[in-house]
Amino acid sequence: MDFGLVLQTDPPAAEVVALMRRAEDAGFRYGWTFDSAVLWQEPFVIHSQILARTDRLRVGPMVTNPGTRTWEVTASTFATLNEMFGNRTVCGIGRGDSAMRVAGRRPDSLARLGEAIGVIRDLAEGREAVVGGAAMRLPWVRNGQLPVWMAAYGPKALALAGQRADGFILQLADVFLTEWMVRAVRTAAAEAGRDPAAVTVCVAAPAYVTADDSPAALAHAREQCRWFGGMVGNHVADLVARYGTRSGLVPEELTAYIARRRGYDYRHHGRSGNPDTGFVPDGIVDRFCLIGPPEAHVAKLRRLRALGVDQFAVYAMHDARRGVVDAYGAHVIPALA
């Protein structure tokens, strides 16, 4: 199992770079950042600094989207970083939640996302693609490689990930839901004539390592990670609006907990202490996140690995960012590498 670190690009950018260097030293192989240009600093500028100050770390957004940049600009950005640092980028992409909504636009359609996946990958790898009716190619690209991993939750999005993407990003660490969603992606890949095992599976969620499993320690960890249930709830609310709560197309284990959800303020997006996440019960935090002493993390990650998860990406948006990197480097990564 590989490990990644996911950070928001809050200023100072130097701190983001330093944490990524620390993660590489601890054994992490991937460095991810949010991509929401209004809420945080521009990630690709910071990616260049991360790549320059690390040796092996693969870097990318978790996740970009087809709407805030034109596709040839996105492709050219990745291709430039790869030319400079040796094919060490990954394009995580989704419909666009915070990035689009904060800018007053709706997330892109799945049809547009599916088209963007192919175009961005083709251009970044030196092939011709059609953008807005115009055929184009980046003539300076040589030996470009850009895996494109798609974030998904709902049945149509999971099918698209299996049909088109090189990897699948699942932003929750619930064992039951991971099994259900990985199966859906791999089935779609097989039906599309692809090798299901060739689709990389990345589970991303907050991880908070405690000194013990005392009630006080676990309660603090839950409060630091409760924001994640609110963030996932945004995507789940879209699924409920489309499919309902009892459609049989989406597990109730995913949809039921948002019944008490009442709006969402993106000013607190992805941050501990988010006032809009009071509806998230402790049980959802425990299921969606990894909390507790190192042995609890190892045990849950072994279950996820058995389901076909290739990478666990640690969301470190809490009061122990350095601590979780160091604890994973000392105890968790060696147990699962």
Secondary structure, 3 states (H helix, E strand, C coil): CEEEEEECCCCCHHHHHHHHHHHHHHCCCEEEECCCCCCCCCHHHHHHHHHHCCCCCEEEECCECCCCCCHHHHHHHHHHHHHHHCCCECEEECCCCHHHHHCCCCCCCHHHHHHHHHHHHHHHCCCCEEECCEEECCCCCCCCCCCEEEECCCHHHHHHHHHHCCEEEECCCCHHHHHHHHHHHHHHHHHCCCCHHHCEEEEEEEEEECCCCCHHHHHHHHHHHCHHHHHHHHHHHHHHHHHCCCCCCCCHHHHHHHHHCCCCCHHHCCCCCCHHHCCCCHHHHHHHCEEECHHHHHHHHHHHHHCCCCEEEEECCCCCHHHHHHHHHHHHHHHHC
